[in-house]
Amino acid sequence: MEANANRSTLKGQRPAEDAVKPKPAAHRSGSRYKEKYLSHHPNNLKPSAHTVTTARYQTLREKFDQVNALHEEYEKELELASARIKKLQAENEYVSSRFVS
């Protein structure tokens, strides 16, 4: 009974030493993506799902546009390289035909 007398908790409650330890901040906050946008809101209020979704869409859209622009640039360079190859092949054929005949 002395063990129970030392504990100042009501029946059914856990004593302080048995309480669950809080998880580190990284585990409590959820995704890091949401943390990134919490600082942009007044008083660090939790943004609405729409705000988070819109921000995620905007980020992905910007990345998509960057990748598309890079892809178009590579396509142009490929066309130029193909044209140079055809020109050099034609020149090689001409030069080799002049030496052979």
Gaussian input, Z-matrix of N, CA and C with variables (Angstrom, degrees):
# hf/3-21g

backbone

0 1
 N
 C     1     B1
 C     2     B2     1     A1
 N     3     B3     2     A2     1     D1
 C     4     B4     3     A3     2     D2
 C     5     B5     4     A4     3     D3
 N     6     B6     5     A5     4     D4
 C     7     B7     6     A6     5     D5
 C     8     B8     7     A7     6     D6
 N     9     B9     8     A8     7     D7
 C    10    B10     9     A9     8     D8
 C    11    B11    10    A10     9     D9
 N    12    B12    11    A11    10    D10
 C    13    B13    12    A12    11    D11
 C    14    B14    13    A13    12    D12
 N    15    B15    14    A14    13    D13
 C    16    B16    15    A15    14    D14
 C    17    B17    16    A16    15    D15
 N    18    B18    17    A17    16    D16
 C    19    B19    18    A18    17    D17
 C    20    B20    19    A19    18    D18
 N    21    B21    20    A20    19    D19
 C    22    B22    21    A21    20    D20
 C    23    B23    22    A22    21    D21
 N    24    B24    23    A23    22    D22
 C    25    B25    24    A24    23    D23
 C    26    B26    25    A25    24    D24
 N    27    B27    26    A26    25    D25
 C    28    B28    27    A27    26    D26
 C    29    B29    28    A28    27    D27
 N    30    B30    29    A29    28    D28
 C    31    B31    30    A30    29    D29
 C    32    B32    31    A31    30    D30
 N    33    B33    32    A32    31    D31
 C    34    B34    33    A33    32    D32
 C    35    B35    34    A34    33    D33
 N    36    B36    35    A35    34    D34
 C    37    B37    36    A36    35    D35
 C    38    B38    37    A37    36    D36
 N    39    B39    38    A38    37    D37
 C    40    B40    39    A39    38    D38
 C    41    B41    40    A40    39    D39
 N    42    B42    41    A41    40    D40
 C    43    B43    42    A42    41    D41
 C    44    B44    43    A43    42    D42
 N    45    B45    44    A44    43    D43
 C    46    B46    45    A45    44    D44
 C    47    B47    46    A46    45    D45
 N    48    B48    47    A47    46    D46
 C    49    B49    48    A48    47    D47
 C    50    B50    49    A49    48    D48
 N    51    B51    50    A50    49    D49
 C    52    B52    51    A51    50    D50
 C    53    B53    52    A52    51    D51
 N    54    B54    53    A53    52    D52
 C    55    B55    54    A54    53    D53
 C    56    B56    55    A55    54    D54
 N    57    B57    56    A56    55    D55
 C    58    B58    57    A57    56    D56
 C    59    B59    58    A58    57    D57
 N    60    B60    59    A59    58    D58
 C    61    B61    60    A60    59    D59
 C    62    B62    61    A61    60    D60
 N    63    B63    62    A62    61    D61
 C    64    B64    63    A63    62    D62
 C    65    B65    64    A64    63    D63
 N    66    B66    65    A65    64    D64
 C    67    B67    66    A66    65    D65
 C    68    B68    67    A67    66    D66
 N    69    B69    68    A68    67    D67
 C    70    B70    69    A69    68    D68
 C    71    B71    70    A70    69    D69
 N    72    B72    71    A71    70    D70
 C    73    B73    72    A72    71    D71
 C    74    B74    73    A73    72    D72
 N    75    B75    74    A74    73    D73
 C    76    B76    75    A75    74    D74
 C    77    B77    76    A76    75    D75
 N    78    B78    77    A77    76    D76
 C    79    B79    78    A78    77    D77
 C    80    B80    79    A79    78    D78
 N    81    B81    80    A80    79    D79
 C    82    B82    81    A81    80    D80
 C    83    B83    82    A82    81    D81
 N    84    B84    83    A83    82    D82
 C    85    B85    84    A84    83    D83
 C    86    B86    85    A85    84    D84
 N    87    B87    86    A86    85    D85
 C    88    B88    87    A87    86    D86
 C    89    B89    88    A88    87    D87
 N    90    B90    89    A89    88    D88
 C    91    B91    90    A90    89    D89
 C    92    B92    91    A91    90    D90
 N    93    B93    92    A92    91    D91
 C    94    B94    93    A93    92    D92
 C    95    B95    94    A94    93    D93
 N    96    B96    95    A95    94    D94
 C    97    B97    96    A96    95    D95
 C    98    B98    97    A97    96    D96
 N    99    B99    98    A98    97    D97
 C   100   B100    99    A99    98    D98
 C   101   B101   100   A100    99    D99
 N   102   B102   101   A101   100   D100
 C   103   B103   102   A102   101   D101
 C   104   B104   103   A103   102   D102
 N   105   B105   104   A104   103   D103
 C   106   B106   105   A105   104   D104
 C   107   B107   106   A106   105   D105
 N   108   B108   107   A107   106   D106
 C   109   B109   108   A108   107   D107
 C   110   B110   109   A109   108   D108
 N   111   B111   110   A110   109   D109
 C   112   B112   111   A111   110   D110
 C   113   B113   112   A112   111   D111
 N   114   B114   113   A113   112   D112
 C   115   B115   114   A114   113   D113
 C   116   B116   115   A115   114   D114
 N   117   B117   116   A116   115   D115
 C   118   B118   117   A117   116   D116
 C   119   B119   118   A118   117   D117
 N   120   B120   119   A119   118   D118
 C   121   B121   120   A120   119   D119
 C   122   B122   121   A121   120   D120
 N   123   B123   122   A122   121   D121
 C   124   B124   123   A123   122   D122
 C   125   B125   124   A124   123   D123
 N   126   B126   125   A125   124   D124
 C   127   B127   126   A126   125   D125
 C   128   B128   127   A127   126   D126
 N   129   B129   128   A128   127   D127
 C   130   B130   129   A129   128   D128
 C   131   B131   130   A130   129   D129
 N   132   B132   131   A131   130   D130
 C   133   B133   132   A132   131   D131
 C   134   B134   133   A133   132   D132
 N   135   B135   134   A134   133   D133
 C   136   B136   135   A135   134   D134
 C   137   B137   136   A136   135   D135
 N   138   B138   137   A137   136   D136
 C   139   B139   138   A138   137   D137
 C   140   B140   139   A139   138   D138
 N   141   B141   140   A140   139   D139
 C   142   B142   141   A141   140   D140
 C   143   B143   142   A142   141   D141
 N   144   B144   143   A143   142   D142
 C   145   B145   144   A144   143   D143
 C   146   B146   145   A145   144   D144
 N   147   B147   146   A146   145   D145
 C   148   B148   147   A147   146   D146
 C   149   B149   148   A148   147   D147
 N   150   B150   149   A149   148   D148
 C   151   B151   150   A150   149   D149
 C   152   B152   151   A151   150   D150
 N   153   B153   152   A152   151   D151
 C   154   B154   153   A153   152   D152
 C   155   B155   154   A154   153   D153
 N   156   B156   155   A155   154   D154
 C   157   B157   156   A156   155   D155
 C   158   B158   157   A157   156   D156
 N   159   B159   158   A158   157   D157
 C   160   B160   159   A159   158   D158
 C   161   B161   160   A160   159   D159
 N   162   B162   161   A161   160   D160
 C   163   B163   162   A162   161   D161
 C   164   B164   163   A163   162   D162
 N   165   B165   164   A164   163   D163
 C   166   B166   165   A165   164   D164
 C   167   B167   166   A166   165   D165
 N   168   B168   167   A167   166   D166
 C   169   B169   168   A168   167   D167
 C   170   B170   169   A169   168   D168
 N   171   B171   170   A170   169   D169
 C   172   B172   171   A171   170   D170
 C   173   B173   172   A172   171   D171
 N   174   B174   173   A173   172   D172
 C   175   B175   174   A174   173   D173
 C   176   B176   175   A175   174   D174
 N   177   B177   176   A176   175   D175
 C   178   B178   177   A177   176   D176
 C   179   B179   178   A178   177   D177
 N   180   B180   179   A179   178   D178
 C   181   B181   180   A180   179   D179
 C   182   B182   181   A181   180   D180
 N   183   B183   182   A182   181   D181
 C   184   B184   183   A183   182   D182
 C   185   B185   184   A184   183   D183
 N   186   B186   185   A185   184   D184
 C   187   B187   186   A186   185   D185
 C   188   B188   187   A187   186   D186
 N   189   B189   188   A188   187   D187
 C   190   B190   189   A189   188   D188
 C   191   B191   190   A190   189   D189
 N   192   B192   191   A191   190   D190
 C   193   B193   192   A192   191   D191
 C   194   B194   193   A193   192   D192
 N   195   B195   194   A194   193   D193
 C   196   B196   195   A195   194   D194
 C   197   B197   196   A196   195   D195
 N   198   B198   197   A197   196   D196
 C   199   B199   198   A198   197   D197
 C   200   B200   199   A199   198   D198
 N   201   B201   200   A200   199   D199
 C   202   B202   201   A201   200   D200
 C   203   B203   202   A202   201   D201
 N   204   B204   203   A203   202   D202
 C   205   B205   204   A204   203   D203
 C   206   B206   205   A205   204   D204
 N   207   B207   206   A206   205   D205
 C   208   B208   207   A207   206   D206
 C   209   B209   208   A208   207   D207
 N   210   B210   209   A209   208   D208
 C   211   B211   210   A210   209   D209
 C   212   B212   211   A211   210   D210
 N   213   B213   212   A212   211   D211
 C   214   B214   213   A213   212   D212
 C   215   B215   214   A214   213   D213
 N   216   B216   215   A215   214   D214
 C   217   B217   216   A216   215   D215
 C   218   B218   217   A217   216   D216
 N   219   B219   218   A218   217   D217
 C   220   B220   219   A219   218   D218
 C   221   B221   220   A220   219   D219
 N   222   B222   221   A221   220   D220
 C   223   B223   222   A222   221   D221
 C   224   B224   223   A223   222   D222
 N   225   B225   224   A224   223   D223
 C   226   B226   225   A225   224   D224
 C   227   B227   226   A226   225   D225
 N   228   B228   227   A227   226   D226
 C   229   B229   228   A228   227   D227
 C   230   B230   229   A229   228   D228
 N   231   B231   230   A230   229   D229
 C   232   B232   231   A231   230   D230
 C   233   B233   232   A232   231   D231
 N   234   B234   233   A233   232   D232
 C   235   B235   234   A234   233   D233
 C   236   B236   235   A235   234   D234
 N   237   B237   236   A236   235   D235
 C   238   B238   237   A237   236   D236
 C   239   B239   238   A238   237   D237
 N   240   B240   239   A239   238   D238
 C   241   B241   240   A240   239   D239
 C   242   B242   241   A241   240   D240
 N   243   B243   242   A242   241   D241
 C   244   B244   243   A243   242   D242
 C   245   B245   244   A244   243   D243
 N   246   B246   245   A245   244   D244
 C   247   B247   246   A246   245   D245
 C   248   B248   247   A247   246   D246
 N   249   B249   248   A248   247   D247
 C   250   B250   249   A249   248   D248
 C   251   B251   250   A250   249   D249
 N   252   B252   251   A251   250   D250
 C   253   B253   252   A252   251   D251
 C   254   B254   253   A253   252   D252
 N   255   B255   254   A254   253   D253
 C   256   B256   255   A255   254   D254
 C   257   B257   256   A256   255   D255
 N   258   B258   257   A257   256   D256
 C   259   B259   258   A258   257   D257
 C   260   B260   259   A259   258   D258
 N   261   B261   260   A260   259   D259
 C   262   B262   261   A261   260   D260
 C   263   B263   262   A262   261   D261
 N   264   B264   263   A263   262   D262
 C   265   B265   264   A264   263   D263
 C   266   B266   265   A265   264   D264
 N   267   B267   266   A266   265   D265
 C   268   B268   267   A267   266   D266
 C   269   B269   268   A268   267   D267
 N   270   B270   269   A269   268   D268
 C   271   B271   270   A270   269   D269
 C   272   B272   271   A271   270   D270
 N   273   B273   272   A272   271   D271
 C   274   B274   273   A273   272   D272
 C   275   B275   274   A274   273   D273
 N   276   B276   275   A275   274   D274
 C   277   B277   276   A276   275   D275
 C   278   B278   277   A277   276   D276
 N   279   B279   278   A278   277   D277
 C   280   B280   279   A279   278   D278
 C   281   B281   280   A280   279   D279
 N   282   B282   281   A281   280   D280
 C   283   B283   282   A282   281   D281
 C   284   B284   283   A283   282   D282
 N   285   B285   284   A284   283   D283
 C   286   B286   285   A285   284   D284
 C   287   B287   286   A286   285   D285
 N   288   B288   287   A287   286   D286
 C   289   B289   288   A288   287   D287
 C   290   B290   289   A289   288   D288
 N   291   B291   290   A290   289   D289
 C   292   B292   291   A291   290   D290
 C   293   B293   292   A292   291   D291
 N   294   B294   293   A293   292   D292
 C   295   B295   294   A294   293   D293
 C   296   B296   295   A295   294   D294
 N   297   B297   296   A296   295   D295
 C   298   B298   297   A297   296   D296
 C   299   B299   298   A298   297   D297
 N   300   B300   299   A299   298   D298
 C   301   B301   300   A300   299   D299
 C   302   B302   301   A301   300   D300

   B1=1.4273
   B2=1.5260
   B3=1.3221
   B4=1.4579
   B5=1.5351
   B6=1.3316
   B7=1.4551
   B8=1.5181
   B9=1.3352
   B10=1.4583
   B11=1.5146
   B12=1.3219
   B13=1.4570
   B14=1.5270
   B15=1.3289
   B16=1.4533
   B17=1.5181
   B18=1.2866
   B19=1.4644
   B20=1.5199
   B21=1.3005
   B22=1.4596
   B23=1.5189
   B24=1.3229
   B25=1.4564
   B26=1.5087
   B27=1.2881
   B28=1.4551
   B29=1.5197
   B30=1.2909
   B31=1.4527
   B32=1.5301
   B33=1.3165
   B34=1.4619
   B35=1.5143
   B36=1.3285
   B37=1.4619
   B38=1.5099
   B39=1.2992
   B40=1.4584
   B41=1.5193
   B42=1.3167
   B43=1.4658
   B44=1.5238
   B45=1.3144
   B46=1.4641
   B47=1.5220
   B48=1.3465
   B49=1.4610
   B50=1.5236
   B51=1.3433
   B52=1.4585
   B53=1.5244
   B54=1.3132
   B55=1.4646
   B56=1.5300
   B57=1.2981
   B58=1.4562
   B59=1.5148
   B60=1.3134
   B61=1.4591
   B62=1.5204
   B63=1.3305
   B64=1.4710
   B65=1.5189
   B66=1.3062
   B67=1.4648
   B68=1.5246
   B69=1.3302
   B70=1.4655
   B71=1.5211
   B72=1.3172
   B73=1.4601
   B74=1.5213
   B75=1.3117
   B76=1.4642
   B77=1.5250
   B78=1.3313
   B79=1.4528
   B80=1.5171
   B81=1.3138
   B82=1.4529
   B83=1.5127
   B84=1.3096
   B85=1.4516
   B86=1.5239
   B87=1.3026
   B88=1.4519
   B89=1.5093
   B90=1.3137
   B91=1.4578
   B92=1.5257
   B93=1.3099
   B94=1.4579
   B95=1.5204
   B96=1.3240
   B97=1.4591
   B98=1.5267
   B99=1.3360
   B100=1.4556
   B101=1.5197
   B102=1.3413
   B103=1.4588
   B104=1.5223
   B105=1.3055
   B106=1.4541
   B107=1.5299
   B108=1.3099
   B109=1.4534
   B110=1.5246
   B111=1.3319
   B112=1.4565
   B113=1.5195
   B114=1.3143
   B115=1.4524
   B116=1.5280
   B117=1.3135
   B118=1.4591
   B119=1.5240
   B120=1.3049
   B121=1.4495
   B122=1.5208
   B123=1.3354
   B124=1.4624
   B125=1.5209
   B126=1.3056
   B127=1.4657
   B128=1.5227
   B129=1.3072
   B130=1.4696
   B131=1.5231
   B132=1.3140
   B133=1.4578
   B134=1.5071
   B135=1.2973
   B136=1.4615
   B137=1.5297
   B138=1.3412
   B139=1.4697
   B140=1.5220
   B141=1.3085
   B142=1.4632
   B143=1.5239
   B144=1.3053
   B145=1.4661
   B146=1.5245
   B147=1.3164
   B148=1.4695
   B149=1.5210
   B150=1.3435
   B151=1.4608
   B152=1.5245
   B153=1.3243
   B154=1.4661
   B155=1.5244
   B156=1.3189
   B157=1.4679
   B158=1.5254
   B159=1.3217
   B160=1.4640
   B161=1.5264
   B162=1.3227
   B163=1.4697
   B164=1.5179
   B165=1.3272
   B166=1.4636
   B167=1.5307
   B168=1.3515
   B169=1.4574
   B170=1.5275
   B171=1.3394
   B172=1.4583
   B173=1.5221
   B174=1.3304
   B175=1.4678
   B176=1.5226
   B177=1.3315
   B178=1.4681
   B179=1.5258
   B180=1.3323
   B181=1.4600
   B182=1.5311
   B183=1.3437
   B184=1.4633
   B185=1.5254
   B186=1.3280
   B187=1.4614
   B188=1.5327
   B189=1.3360
   B190=1.4701
   B191=1.5299
   B192=1.3274
   B193=1.4654
   B194=1.5248
   B195=1.3409
   B196=1.4671
   B197=1.5245
   B198=1.3281
   B199=1.4595
   B200=1.5248
   B201=1.3302
   B202=1.4652
   B203=1.5224
   B204=1.3369
   B205=1.4675
   B206=1.5261
   B207=1.3271
   B208=1.4604
   B209=1.5328
   B210=1.3270
   B211=1.4699
   B212=1.5291
   B213=1.3332
   B214=1.4666
   B215=1.5313
   B216=1.3293
   B217=1.4690
   B218=1.5302
   B219=1.3367
   B220=1.4626
   B221=1.5269
   B222=1.3241
   B223=1.4652
   B224=1.5322
   B225=1.3322
   B226=1.4671
   B227=1.5288
   B228=1.3452
   B229=1.4677
   B230=1.5293
   B231=1.3251
   B232=1.4687
   B233=1.5253
   B234=1.3333
   B235=1.4661
   B236=1.5297
   B237=1.3279
   B238=1.4699
   B239=1.5265
   B240=1.3154
   B241=1.4624
   B242=1.5300
   B243=1.3220
   B244=1.4698
   B245=1.5236
   B246=1.3279
   B247=1.4687
   B248=1.5258
   B249=1.3415
   B250=1.4665
   B251=1.5227
   B252=1.3224
   B253=1.4719
   B254=1.5273
   B255=1.3319
   B256=1.4711
   B257=1.5278
   B258=1.3302
   B259=1.4566
   B260=1.5306
   B261=1.3493
   B262=1.4584
   B263=1.5281
   B264=1.3258
   B265=1.4711
   B266=1.5246
   B267=1.3451
   B268=1.4691
   B269=1.5244
   B270=1.3240
   B271=1.4616
   B272=1.5326
   B273=1.3376
   B274=1.4658
   B275=1.5249
   B276=1.3062
   B277=1.4682
   B278=1.5221
   B279=1.3287
   B280=1.4595
   B281=1.5324
   B282=1.3525
   B283=1.4617
   B284=1.5288
   B285=1.3168
   B286=1.4707
   B287=1.5259
   B288=1.3100
   B289=1.4738
   B290=1.5272
   B291=1.3317
   B292=1.4570
   B293=1.5322
   B294=1.3656
   B295=1.4629
   B296=1.5241
   B297=1.3009
   B298=1.4535
   B299=1.5401
   B300=1.2939
   B301=1.4611
   B302=1.4651
   A1=112.36
   A2=115.86
   A3=118.72
   A4=110.41
   A5=117.29
   A6=120.05
   A7=109.82
   A8=116.54
   A9=119.56
   A10=111.52
   A11=118.24
   A12=121.86
   A13=110.60
   A14=118.21
   A15=121.63
   A16=112.06
   A17=116.89
   A18=120.73
   A19=108.64
   A20=115.89
   A21=119.69
   A22=110.03
   A23=116.16
   A24=120.32
   A25=108.98
   A26=114.43
   A27=119.77
   A28=109.02
   A29=115.07
   A30=119.99
   A31=109.37
   A32=116.64
   A33=121.56
   A34=113.84
   A35=118.27
   A36=120.70
   A37=110.09
   A38=116.05
   A39=120.97
   A40=109.50
   A41=117.77
   A42=119.56
   A43=110.27
   A44=116.60
   A45=122.34
   A46=112.23
   A47=118.54
   A48=119.83
   A49=112.53
   A50=116.69
   A51=120.36
   A52=112.06
   A53=117.39
   A54=120.44
   A55=110.06
   A56=114.25
   A57=120.12
   A58=109.03
   A59=116.34
   A60=120.78
   A61=108.70
   A62=117.58
   A63=119.05
   A64=110.54
   A65=114.93
   A66=120.29
   A67=109.24
   A68=117.11
   A69=119.88
   A70=110.62
   A71=116.31
   A72=121.88
   A73=112.21
   A74=117.72
   A75=120.81
   A76=111.19
   A77=117.67
   A78=120.20
   A79=111.66
   A80=117.60
   A81=120.64
   A82=112.37
   A83=117.42
   A84=120.56
   A85=113.65
   A86=119.55
   A87=120.10
   A88=110.20
   A89=116.50
   A90=119.50
   A91=111.28
   A92=115.45
   A93=121.11
   A94=110.10
   A95=116.53
   A96=120.53
   A97=109.98
   A98=116.84
   A99=120.27
   A100=110.68
   A101=117.05
   A102=120.75
   A103=110.63
   A104=115.67
   A105=120.81
   A106=110.57
   A107=117.10
   A108=121.15
   A109=113.68
   A110=118.97
   A111=120.35
   A112=111.72
   A113=117.49
   A114=120.73
   A115=111.98
   A116=119.11
   A117=122.53
   A118=112.19
   A119=117.94
   A120=121.44
   A121=110.37
   A122=117.21
   A123=119.58
   A124=111.00
   A125=115.30
   A126=122.69
   A127=112.98
   A128=117.36
   A129=123.05
   A130=112.39
   A131=116.60
   A132=120.37
   A133=109.38
   A134=116.28
   A135=120.10
   A136=108.62
   A137=116.90
   A138=118.61
   A139=110.49
   A140=114.73
   A141=118.80
   A142=109.29
   A143=115.61
   A144=120.63
   A145=109.81
   A146=116.65
   A147=120.93
   A148=110.79
   A149=116.78
   A150=120.94
   A151=110.72
   A152=116.17
   A153=120.34
   A154=109.67
   A155=117.10
   A156=121.04
   A157=110.41
   A158=116.95
   A159=120.81
   A160=110.66
   A161=116.18
   A162=119.58
   A163=110.52
   A164=116.98
   A165=120.66
   A166=110.41
   A167=116.62
   A168=120.79
   A169=110.07
   A170=116.60
   A171=120.22
   A172=111.20
   A173=116.53
   A174=120.93
   A175=110.39
   A176=116.17
   A177=119.83
   A178=111.08
   A179=117.65
   A180=121.23
   A181=110.48
   A182=116.67
   A183=120.42
   A184=110.84
   A185=116.70
   A186=120.85
   A187=110.25
   A188=116.12
   A189=121.25
   A190=110.53
   A191=116.71
   A192=120.39
   A193=111.36
   A194=117.33
   A195=120.71
   A196=110.53
   A197=116.59
   A198=120.95
   A199=110.00
   A200=116.91
   A201=120.08
   A202=111.73
   A203=117.29
   A204=120.79
   A205=110.35
   A206=116.68
   A207=121.20
   A208=110.59
   A209=116.51
   A210=121.20
   A211=110.54
   A212=116.91
   A213=120.33
   A214=110.98
   A215=116.14
   A216=119.94
   A217=110.58
   A218=116.48
   A219=120.21
   A220=111.16
   A221=116.99
   A222=120.12
   A223=110.75
   A224=116.82
   A225=120.50
   A226=111.12
   A227=115.33
   A228=119.45
   A229=111.00
   A230=116.45
   A231=120.76
   A232=110.98
   A233=116.78
   A234=120.10
   A235=110.63
   A236=116.67
   A237=120.12
   A238=111.20
   A239=116.63
   A240=120.44
   A241=110.32
   A242=117.51
   A243=120.71
   A244=110.92
   A245=116.14
   A246=119.97
   A247=110.45
   A248=117.78
   A249=120.92
   A250=111.29
   A251=116.31
   A252=120.58
   A253=109.84
   A254=117.34
   A255=120.66
   A256=110.78
   A257=116.58
   A258=120.73
   A259=110.70
   A260=117.10
   A261=120.79
   A262=111.93
   A263=117.21
   A264=120.35
   A265=110.80
   A266=114.59
   A267=118.47
   A268=110.70
   A269=116.86
   A270=121.11
   A271=110.86
   A272=116.94
   A273=120.69
   A274=111.32
   A275=116.92
   A276=120.42
   A277=110.62
   A278=116.76
   A279=120.39
   A280=110.63
   A281=115.86
   A282=120.04
   A283=109.91
   A284=117.25
   A285=119.43
   A286=110.69
   A287=119.88
   A288=121.51
   A289=110.47
   A290=117.94
   A291=120.74
   A292=111.29
   A293=117.38
   A294=120.12
   A295=111.46
   A296=116.84
   A297=120.40
   A298=110.31
   A299=118.28
   A300=119.40
   A301=114.09
   D1=-29.03
   D2=179.41
   D3=-63.04
   D4=-35.01
   D5=179.21
   D6=-62.61
   D7=-39.38
   D8=179.62
   D9=-73.53
   D10=-28.70
   D11=-179.60
   D12=-70.35
   D13=-31.59
   D14=179.68
   D15=-70.84
   D16=-23.84
   D17=-178.57
   D18=-87.84
   D19=123.61
   D20=-177.93
   D21=-100.57
   D22=59.03
   D23=178.51
   D24=-126.56
   D25=156.54
   D26=176.17
   D27=-78.56
   D28=162.30
   D29=179.80
   D30=-62.11
   D31=131.10
   D32=179.27
   D33=94.51
   D34=-11.91
   D35=177.60
   D36=-96.03
   D37=151.61
   D38=178.97
   D39=-84.29
   D40=138.37
   D41=174.50
   D42=-67.37
   D43=160.22
   D44=-174.98
   D45=-58.44
   D46=-40.00
   D47=-177.45
   D48=-71.64
   D49=-19.92
   D50=178.40
   D51=-94.73
   D52=-4.21
   D53=-176.57
   D54=-63.31
   D55=150.92
   D56=178.73
   D57=-70.14
   D58=132.97
   D59=179.04
   D60=-72.04
   D61=141.28
   D62=178.14
   D63=-67.66
   D64=146.39
   D65=179.28
   D66=-74.73
   D67=157.97
   D68=175.91
   D69=-60.47
   D70=159.01
   D71=-176.00
   D72=-55.95
   D73=-36.61
   D74=-177.88
   D75=-62.87
   D76=-31.06
   D77=-178.58
   D78=-85.38
   D79=-30.37
   D80=-177.32
   D81=-75.00
   D82=-33.07
   D83=-169.30
   D84=-79.96
   D85=-14.50
   D86=-176.77
   D87=91.17
   D88=-140.79
   D89=-176.22
   D90=-76.88
   D91=149.85
   D92=177.34
   D93=-68.07
   D94=-25.52
   D95=-179.29
   D96=-62.64
   D97=-42.77
   D98=179.36
   D99=-66.63
   D100=-38.00
   D101=178.79
   D102=-58.93
   D103=-37.42
   D104=-177.57
   D105=-60.23
   D106=-36.58
   D107=-175.37
   D108=-95.18
   D109=-9.20
   D110=178.75
   D111=-64.49
   D112=-36.16
   D113=-176.77
   D114=-70.05
   D115=-15.75
   D116=-178.02
   D117=-85.62
   D118=-4.85
   D119=-175.61
   D120=-107.00
   D121=145.83
   D122=-178.26
   D123=-60.99
   D124=138.74
   D125=178.64
   D126=57.43
   D127=21.59
   D128=-179.54
   D129=51.73
   D130=38.86
   D131=176.09
   D132=-72.05
   D133=150.96
   D134=179.39
   D135=-67.69
   D136=126.38
   D137=-179.89
   D138=-70.85
   D139=156.49
   D140=178.56
   D141=-71.06
   D142=162.32
   D143=178.72
   D144=-60.43
   D145=-35.90
   D146=179.40
   D147=-63.12
   D148=-42.28
   D149=-179.59
   D150=-63.95
   D151=-44.59
   D152=-179.96
   D153=-65.24
   D154=-43.23
   D155=180.00
   D156=-63.95
   D157=-42.25
   D158=179.19
   D159=-63.63
   D160=-42.47
   D161=179.35
   D162=-65.30
   D163=-41.15
   D164=178.43
   D165=-63.91
   D166=-42.88
   D167=178.64
   D168=-61.40
   D169=-44.72
   D170=-178.74
   D171=-61.66
   D172=-42.00
   D173=179.11
   D174=-62.94
   D175=-45.77
   D176=-179.86
   D177=-67.11
   D178=-36.42
   D179=179.61
   D180=-64.51
   D181=-42.76
   D182=178.05
   D183=-61.91
   D184=-42.76
   D185=178.79
   D186=-63.42
   D187=-42.30
   D188=178.55
   D189=-60.36
   D190=-45.27
   D191=179.91
   D192=-62.86
   D193=-40.28
   D194=178.24
   D195=-62.86
   D196=-45.79
   D197=-178.12
   D198=-65.85
   D199=-40.82
   D200=178.78
   D201=-63.27
   D202=-42.76
   D203=178.95
   D204=-62.29
   D205=-42.32
   D206=178.39
   D207=-63.80
   D208=-40.89
   D209=179.21
   D210=-62.66
   D211=-43.95
   D212=179.03
   D213=-62.99
   D214=-39.64
   D215=177.75
   D216=-62.38
   D217=-42.83
   D218=178.38
   D219=-64.73
   D220=-37.46
   D221=178.37
   D222=-62.87
   D223=-42.85
   D224=178.75
   D225=-62.87
   D226=-43.70
   D227=178.84
   D228=-63.32
   D229=-37.12
   D230=178.06
   D231=-64.60
   D232=-42.00
   D233=178.14
   D234=-62.66
   D235=-43.54
   D236=178.54
   D237=-63.31
   D238=-42.43
   D239=179.56
   D240=-64.68
   D241=-40.28
   D242=178.47
   D243=-63.28
   D244=-41.12
   D245=178.42
   D246=-63.97
   D247=-40.84
   D248=177.79
   D249=-63.69
   D250=-40.42
   D251=179.37
   D252=-61.93
   D253=-46.26
   D254=-179.90
   D255=-62.24
   D256=-41.12
   D257=179.30
   D258=-63.49
   D259=-44.71
   D260=179.01
   D261=-65.80
   D262=-37.80
   D263=177.74
   D264=-63.19
   D265=-42.63
   D266=178.77
   D267=-64.14
   D268=-41.11
   D269=178.48
   D270=-64.45
   D271=-42.42
   D272=177.98
   D273=-62.23
   D274=-42.35
   D275=178.67
   D276=-63.46
   D277=-41.11
   D278=179.67
   D279=-63.91
   D280=-47.02
   D281=-178.30
   D282=-64.31
   D283=-44.81
   D284=-179.29
   D285=-65.71
   D286=-34.10
   D287=178.33
   D288=-69.89
   D289=-31.70
   D290=179.07
   D291=-70.78
   D292=-33.81
   D293=-179.97
   D294=-79.22
   D295=-32.73
   D296=-176.81
   D297=-72.82
   D298=-39.93
   D299=-176.42
   D300=-88.46

